[in-house]
Amino acid sequence: MLNKIIEFSIKNKLIVALMTLGLVIYGLFELRKLPIDAVPDITDNQVQIITVSPSLGATDVERFITFPLEQANNNIQGIKQMRSFSRFGLSVITIVFTDDTDLHLARQQVAERLQQVSKDIPTSLGTPTMAPITTGLGEIYQYVIRPKKRIRAPLRCHGIKNNSGLDCTAAIAGH
């Protein structure tokens, strides 16, 4: 069988060349329709709730902001994981949904819970807001600066100016 194919290919070079050219043209045509992303999005469906409260320490942020928000959003259908962190003046809650959950429906449910809980959080402590629809690929780099010798003076935060192509730079500093 293989010998017959090889023998046919040698005798009919023009037909084989035309068939090969046809396959290449068809492949190029189909390649243009192929949805290829430079960096494929492999992250989960997620909604982030961010609350800035510059007057509170980490413990108070957890008690007055993060914990009530977690409790209010705990029973939304389709939640795979909920994680949060509370820092000085900042509460970030990331709610990860299953892949088959519609992201817009999930955001709507979170927004409804935010309206309910916002009434219980005094406005002087901060207003919880949902982050825009983004993926985990949005955060590019986190850094920590540690001195070799202990410094008694407080660290100062110096932001990097927006350059073309740089969307946002956030530095978190402390003592």
C-alpha positions in Angstrom: 0.0 0.0 0.0 2.7 2.4 1.0 4.8 1.5 -2.1 1.8 2.3 -4.4 1.4 5.8 -2.8 5.1 6.5 -3.2 5.0 5.2 -6.8 2.0 7.4 -7.6 3.7 10.4 -6.0 6.8 10.0 -8.1 4.9 9.5 -11.4 2.4 12.4 -10.8 4.5 15.2 -9.4 2.3 17.9 -10.7 -0.8 16.5 -9.0 1.0 16.1 -5.7 2.4 19.6 -5.9 -1.1 21.0 -6.7 -2.6 19.1 -3.8 0.1 20.3 -1.4 -0.4 23.9 -2.6 -4.1 23.5 -2.1 -3.6 22.3 1.5 -1.2 25.2 2.2 -3.8 27.7 0.9 -6.6 26.1 2.9 -4.4 26.1 6.0 -3.6 29.8 5.6 -7.3 30.6 5.1 -8.2 28.7 8.3 -5.3 30.2 10.2 -6.8 33.7 9.6 -10.0 32.6 11.3 -8.2 31.0 14.3 -8.7 33.1 17.5 -5.2 33.4 18.8 -4.4 35.8 21.7 -0.8 36.9 22.3 -1.2 36.1 26.0 -4.1 33.7 26.6 -6.3 34.5 29.6 -6.2 31.4 31.8 -7.6 33.1 35.0 -10.8 32.4 36.7 -14.0 34.5 36.7 -13.4 36.9 39.5 -14.8 40.0 41.1 -12.8 42.3 43.4 -14.2 44.6 46.1 -11.8 47.3 47.1 -12.3 49.7 50.1 -9.9 52.4 50.9 -10.0 53.6 54.5 -6.9 55.7 55.4 -8.0 56.2 59.0 -8.0 52.5 60.1 -5.3 50.0 60.9 -5.3 46.5 59.6 -7.2 45.0 62.5 -10.0 47.6 62.3 -10.2 47.3 58.5 -10.7 43.5 59.0 -13.3 44.0 61.7 -15.4 46.9 60.3 -15.0 46.4 56.5 -13.6 43.1 55.3 -15.5 40.7 57.6 -19.0 42.2 57.0 -18.4 42.3 53.2 -17.3 38.6 53.2 -20.3 37.6 55.2 -22.7 39.4 52.9 -21.2 37.8 49.8 -20.7 34.4 51.2 -23.9 32.8 49.9 -23.7 33.9 46.2 -24.2 30.9 43.9 -21.2 29.8 41.9 -18.5 30.9 44.3 -15.4 28.7 44.1 -13.2 30.6 46.5 -13.2 33.9 48.4 -9.9 35.4 49.6 -9.2 38.7 51.2 -6.5 40.8 52.8 -6.7 43.8 55.1 -3.8 46.2 55.3 -3.4 49.6 56.8 -6.2 51.6 55.2 -7.0 49.0 52.5 -9.4 46.0 52.2 -9.4 43.9 49.1 -11.7 40.9 48.7 -11.4 38.7 45.6 -14.4 36.4 44.9 -13.5 33.7 42.4 -16.4 32.0 40.6 -16.7 28.8 38.7 -15.9 28.8 35.0 -19.6 28.3 34.0 -20.8 31.3 36.0 -21.7 34.4 33.9 -19.4 37.1 35.1 -21.9 39.9 34.6 -24.5 38.1 36.6 -22.0 37.5 39.4 -21.0 41.2 39.4 -24.7 42.1 39.6 -25.2 39.9 42.6 -22.1 41.3 44.3 -23.3 44.9 43.5 -26.6 44.1 45.2 -24.8 42.8 48.3 -22.6 45.9 48.3 -25.7 48.1 48.5 -27.0 46.2 51.5 -23.7 46.2 53.4 -22.7 49.8 52.6 -25.6 51.0 54.7 -24.0 49.3 57.7 -20.5 50.7 57.1 -20.1 54.3 58.1 -19.1 56.5 55.1 -16.2 57.9 57.2 -14.6 54.4 57.2 -14.7 54.1 53.4 -17.0 53.1 50.6 -16.7 49.6 49.1 -16.5 49.6 45.4 -16.1 46.9 42.8 -13.0 46.9 40.7 -13.4 47.0 36.9 -13.6 43.8 35.0 -10.1 42.6 34.7 -8.1 39.4 34.7 -5.3 38.2 36.9 -2.9 39.2 34.1 -3.5 42.8 34.9 -1.2 42.8 37.9 2.3 42.6 36.5 4.8 43.0 39.3 4.9 43.3 43.1 8.0 44.3 44.9 9.3 44.6 48.4 12.1 46.9 49.5 14.0 45.7 52.5 17.0 47.6 53.9 20.1 45.8 55.0 20.1 47.8 58.3 17.0 48.5 60.3 15.8 52.1 59.7 13.9 53.9 62.4 12.5 56.5 60.1 9.2 55.7 58.4 9.3 54.6 54.8 8.0 57.0 52.2 6.1 56.1 49.1 7.2 57.6 45.9 4.9 56.8 42.9 6.2 56.3 39.4 4.8 58.8 36.9 2.6 57.4 34.2 4.6 56.7 31.1 3.1 55.7 27.9 1.8 52.1 28.2 1.9 52.1 32.0 -1.6 52.2 33.4 -1.2 52.4 37.1 1.5 52.1 39.7 0.6 51.5 43.3 3.2 51.3 46.0 2.2 50.3 49.5 4.5 51.7 52.2 4.6 51.4 56.0 6.8 51.6 59.0 
